[in-house]
Amino acid sequence: MNIKSSQTLVSEALKTVKTISSEGALNLLNENKCNLIDIRDKTELQRLGRIENSYHISRGLLEFSIHPESGQVQQEKLDLNKEIVLFCAAGG
């Protein structure tokens, strides 16, 4: 069995996951080219406020919520044909 190190997993993920600036995210949102998903927890949202025109999906439920058969996708709240932009408490 070949178990990958955490560094290898992160390196592989960074080959497909892009990091963009907040301005880049805003441009994609304004051009209706992305789903802006705020993955902060509820206490952070209550303390710091919500991001306008974003979807809140806690990090622990993200993979379930963006699955093609999820209620969010089936009810057309999320469009999987658009980029998925994630916002976290660290600002990443």
C-alpha positions as CSV (number, residue, x, y, z in Angstrom):
1,M,0.0,0.0,0.0
2,N,1.4,3.4,-0.9
3,I,0.3,6.1,1.5
4,K,0.9,9.7,0.4
5,S,2.3,12.3,2.7
6,S,0.3,15.4,3.6
7,Q,2.8,17.5,1.6
8,T,2.3,15.3,-1.5
9,L,-1.5,15.6,-1.1
10,V,-1.3,19.4,-0.8
11,S,1.1,19.6,-3.8
12,E,-1.2,17.5,-5.9
13,A,-4.3,19.6,-4.9
14,L,-2.5,22.8,-5.7
15,K,-2.1,21.6,-9.3
16,T,-5.9,21.8,-9.8
17,V,-7.1,24.3,-7.1
18,K,-6.4,27.9,-7.9
19,T,-5.9,30.7,-5.4
20,I,-7.3,34.0,-6.6
21,S,-7.5,37.5,-5.1
22,S,-10.6,39.0,-3.5
23,E,-10.8,41.3,-6.5
24,G,-10.7,38.3,-8.9
25,A,-13.5,36.6,-6.9
26,L,-15.6,39.8,-7.0
27,N,-15.1,40.0,-10.8
28,L,-16.2,36.4,-11.3
29,L,-19.2,37.1,-9.1
30,N,-20.2,40.3,-10.9
31,E,-19.9,38.5,-14.2
32,N,-22.1,35.7,-12.9
33,K,-19.3,33.2,-13.6
34,C,-19.0,31.6,-10.1
35,N,-20.7,30.3,-7.1
36,L,-19.2,32.2,-4.1
37,I,-19.3,29.8,-1.1
38,D,-18.5,31.1,2.3
39,I,-17.3,28.1,4.3
40,R,-16.9,29.9,7.7
41,D,-18.8,28.5,10.6
42,K,-22.0,30.0,12.0
43,T,-20.3,31.8,14.9
44,E,-17.9,33.5,12.5
45,L,-20.8,34.6,10.4
46,Q,-22.7,35.9,13.4
47,R,-19.6,37.8,14.6
48,L,-18.3,39.1,11.3
49,G,-21.4,39.1,9.0
50,R,-22.2,37.4,5.7
51,I,-20.8,38.1,2.3
52,E,-23.4,39.6,0.0
53,N,-24.6,37.2,-2.8
54,S,-22.7,34.2,-1.4
55,Y,-23.9,30.8,-0.3
56,H,-23.1,29.6,3.2
57,I,-22.0,26.0,3.3
58,S,-19.9,25.0,6.3
59,R,-16.6,23.3,5.5
60,G,-17.8,20.1,7.0
61,L,-20.7,19.8,4.6
62,L,-19.0,21.2,1.5
63,E,-18.5,17.9,-0.4
64,F,-22.1,16.8,0.3
65,S,-23.6,20.1,-0.7
66,I,-21.8,20.5,-4.1
67,H,-22.5,16.9,-5.1
68,P,-24.6,16.9,-8.3
69,E,-27.5,15.0,-6.5
70,S,-27.6,17.4,-3.5
71,G,-30.6,19.6,-2.8
72,Q,-28.6,22.8,-3.4
73,V,-27.7,21.6,-6.9
74,Q,-31.0,20.0,-7.6
75,Q,-32.9,23.2,-6.6
76,E,-30.6,25.2,-8.9
77,K,-29.1,27.2,-6.0
78,L,-25.6,26.1,-7.2
79,D,-24.6,25.9,-10.8
80,L,-21.9,23.4,-11.2
81,N,-21.1,24.7,-14.7
82,K,-19.7,27.8,-13.0
83,E,-16.5,28.1,-11.1
84,I,-16.7,27.4,-7.4
85,V,-15.0,30.1,-5.3
86,L,-14.5,29.3,-1.6
87,F,-14.0,32.0,1.1
88,C,-12.7,31.0,4.5
89,A,-12.0,32.8,7.8
90,A,-8.3,33.1,7.0
91,G,-9.3,35.1,3.9
92,G,-8.1,32.4,1.5
